[in-house]
Amino acid sequence: ENEGKEGMAVTSAKAINSIVRERLIAVIKEVRTPTGWKVLVVDQQAVRIISYACKMGEIIEEGVTLVEKLEIERQPMKAVEALYLMAPTEPNIDRLIKDFEDSKKAKYAHAHIYFTSHLTNDLVAKLKRNPFLVSRVRTMRELNLQFLAVESLSFTLDLSDALHNIFSSAGGGGVS
C-alpha cells in the first residue's frame, strides 16, 4: 500500500481480466497429458468467458491443439485427452455423458472437467451413474467464473433480462 495525496491508502489492484486470463491459463497448464496436447471442449458460456480474457495464441501455447464447441457433433479423437470448460447445466452434462457412453463410443481418451460455477448434487449424482465416464475422468473442479471480465476494472454477469426483472411490476421487485 502507498500513501495517497490526502493520506488515504492506495492499493495497486490487479486487473480483473488479467486475473481471469491467469486462472484460465493455469487450468490449461495443469492438465498434463502423455503427449502434451489436449482438446479444449467449451460450451457457449465458456467461449464468451475465454474470448474476453484470452487470445487464441495463449491457449495454443499451452498445448491445446483444437477448440471444439460442446453443443455440436464432434469427431472422435480417442488418443487425445479433452479439457471440458462448461457451465454445470443438465444439457451440458448430458452431452458430456454422451461423449463417454462406452469404450466403443468414447470421443476422447480421458476427460478433465472444469465447471464455470457450482455443480449441484443432482448433477453430480447423474455423472456418478455413468461408470465408464467416471473411469475416464482425470480432473473435475469448479472455477467460479460465471461472469465476463469485460475490462480491467469491470465485469458483467451477462444477465440479459436483469433490468426488466428488477423494474417490472410482474418481477416483484418493482420500484414505486
C-alpha positions as CSV (number, residue, x, y, z in Angstrom):
1,E,0.0,0.0,0.0
2,N,1.1,3.5,-0.7
3,E,0.1,6.8,0.8
4,G,-2.1,9.0,-1.4
5,K,-2.2,12.8,-1.5
6,E,-4.7,13.1,1.3
7,G,-3.1,10.4,3.4
8,M,-5.5,7.7,2.2
9,A,-4.2,4.3,1.5
10,V,-3.9,3.5,-2.2
11,T,-3.7,-0.2,-3.2
12,S,-2.5,-1.5,-6.5
13,A,-5.3,-3.7,-7.7
14,K,-4.8,-6.3,-10.4
15,A,-7.0,-6.0,-13.4
16,I,-9.9,-8.4,-13.3
17,N,-9.4,-9.6,-16.9
18,S,-5.8,-10.4,-16.1
19,I,-6.9,-12.5,-13.1
20,V,-9.4,-14.4,-15.2
21,R,-6.7,-14.9,-18.0
22,E,-4.2,-16.2,-15.5
23,R,-6.8,-18.5,-14.0
24,L,-7.8,-19.9,-17.4
25,I,-4.1,-20.4,-18.5
26,A,-3.3,-22.1,-15.2
27,V,-6.2,-24.5,-15.7
28,I,-5.0,-25.4,-19.2
29,K,-1.4,-25.8,-17.9
30,E,-2.4,-28.0,-15.0
31,V,-4.0,-30.6,-17.4
32,R,-0.9,-32.6,-18.2
33,T,-1.3,-35.3,-20.8
34,P,1.2,-38.0,-22.0
35,T,1.5,-36.3,-25.4
36,G,1.5,-32.8,-24.1
37,W,-1.5,-32.0,-26.3
38,K,-5.2,-31.7,-25.5
39,V,-8.5,-30.7,-27.0
40,L,-10.5,-27.9,-25.4
41,V,-14.2,-28.5,-25.4
42,V,-16.3,-25.5,-24.5
43,D,-19.9,-24.5,-24.2
44,Q,-21.3,-21.2,-25.3
45,Q,-20.8,-19.5,-21.9
46,A,-17.2,-20.7,-21.7
47,V,-16.5,-19.3,-25.2
48,R,-17.6,-15.9,-24.1
49,I,-15.6,-16.1,-20.8
50,I,-12.4,-17.1,-22.8
51,S,-12.9,-14.6,-25.6
52,Y,-13.0,-11.7,-23.1
53,A,-9.9,-12.9,-21.2
54,C,-7.5,-14.7,-23.6
55,K,-6.2,-14.7,-27.1
56,M,-6.3,-17.9,-29.1
57,G,-2.5,-17.9,-29.3
58,E,-2.2,-18.0,-25.5
59,I,-4.3,-21.1,-25.4
60,I,-2.4,-22.8,-28.2
61,E,0.9,-22.1,-26.5
62,E,-0.3,-24.3,-23.6
63,G,-0.8,-27.4,-25.7
64,V,-4.4,-27.0,-26.9
65,T,-4.5,-28.4,-30.5
66,L,-8.1,-27.8,-31.1
67,V,-11.0,-25.9,-29.6
68,E,-14.4,-27.5,-30.1
69,K,-17.9,-26.5,-29.2
70,L,-19.7,-28.9,-26.8
71,E,-23.1,-28.2,-28.5
72,I,-22.1,-29.5,-31.9
73,E,-21.4,-33.1,-33.1
74,R,-17.6,-33.7,-32.9
75,Q,-15.4,-36.3,-34.4
76,P,-13.9,-38.8,-32.0
77,M,-10.2,-38.3,-31.1
78,K,-9.7,-41.4,-29.0
79,A,-6.0,-40.9,-28.4
80,V,-6.3,-37.3,-27.1
81,E,-7.4,-36.1,-23.7
82,A,-10.1,-33.4,-23.5
83,L,-10.3,-30.4,-21.2
84,Y,-14.0,-29.5,-20.8
85,L,-14.8,-26.0,-19.8
86,M,-18.6,-25.6,-19.3
87,A,-21.5,-24.4,-17.2
88,P,-22.9,-27.1,-15.0
89,T,-26.3,-27.4,-16.8
90,E,-28.4,-30.5,-17.5
91,P,-27.9,-30.3,-21.3
92,N,-24.1,-29.9,-20.9
93,I,-24.0,-32.9,-18.5
94,D,-26.0,-35.0,-21.0
95,R,-23.5,-34.0,-23.8
96,L,-20.6,-35.0,-21.6
97,I,-22.2,-38.3,-20.8
98,K,-22.8,-38.9,-24.4
99,D,-19.1,-38.3,-25.2
100,F,-18.3,-41.2,-22.9
101,E,-21.2,-43.6,-23.3
102,D,-19.0,-46.6,-23.5
103,S,-15.5,-47.7,-24.7
104,K,-16.6,-48.0,-28.3
105,K,-18.3,-44.6,-28.5
106,A,-15.9,-42.6,-26.3
107,K,-14.8,-39.4,-28.1
108,Y,-11.6,-38.9,-26.1
109,A,-9.1,-40.9,-24.1
110,H,-9.8,-39.0,-20.8
111,A,-11.8,-36.0,-19.5
112,H,-10.6,-33.1,-17.4
113,I,-13.8,-31.3,-16.5
114,Y,-13.9,-27.7,-15.2
115,F,-17.3,-26.1,-14.4
116,T,-17.7,-22.3,-14.6
117,S,-19.9,-22.4,-11.5
118,H,-21.2,-24.7,-8.7
119,L,-22.2,-28.2,-9.7
120,T,-25.4,-29.3,-8.0
121,N,-25.7,-32.6,-6.1
122,D,-28.3,-33.8,-8.6
123,L,-25.9,-33.3,-11.5
124,V,-23.0,-35.0,-9.5
125,A,-25.3,-38.0,-9.0
126,K,-26.2,-38.1,-12.7
127,L,-22.4,-38.2,-13.5
128,K,-21.8,-40.9,-10.9
129,R,-24.5,-43.1,-12.6
130,N,-22.2,-43.5,-15.6
131,P,-19.3,-45.8,-14.6
132,F,-17.5,-45.6,-17.9
133,L,-17.4,-41.8,-17.7
134,V,-16.3,-41.9,-14.1
135,S,-13.4,-44.2,-15.1
136,R,-12.3,-41.7,-17.7
137,V,-12.4,-38.5,-15.6
138,R,-9.0,-37.4,-14.5
139,T,-9.9,-33.9,-13.1
140,M,-13.2,-32.3,-12.0
141,R,-13.3,-28.8,-10.5
142,E,-15.5,-25.8,-10.1
143,L,-13.9,-22.5,-11.2
144,N,-16.5,-19.9,-10.2
145,L,-16.1,-17.9,-13.4
146,Q,-19.8,-17.2,-14.1
147,F,-19.1,-13.6,-15.2
148,L,-17.4,-11.9,-18.1
149,A,-14.3,-9.8,-17.4
150,V,-15.1,-7.0,-19.9
151,E,-12.2,-4.6,-18.9
152,S,-9.5,-4.3,-16.4
153,L,-11.9,-2.9,-13.7
154,S,-15.3,-4.0,-14.9
155,F,-17.2,-7.2,-15.3
156,T,-20.7,-8.2,-16.2
157,L,-22.9,-11.1,-15.1
158,D,-24.4,-11.2,-18.6
159,L,-28.0,-11.3,-17.3
160,S,-29.9,-10.0,-20.4
161,D,-33.2,-9.6,-18.6
162,A,-31.9,-8.3,-15.3
163,L,-33.2,-4.7,-15.6
164,H,-36.6,-6.0,-16.7
165,N,-36.8,-8.4,-13.8
166,I,-35.7,-5.7,-11.3
167,F,-38.0,-2.9,-12.5
168,S,-41.1,-4.7,-13.8
169,S,-44.1,-4.9,-11.6
170,A,-44.5,-8.6,-12.5
171,G,-40.9,-9.3,-11.3
172,G,-41.9,-8.5,-7.7
173,G,-39.0,-6.1,-7.3
174,G,-40.7,-3.1,-9.0
175,V,-39.8,0.4,-8.0
176,S,-42.6,2.6,-7.0
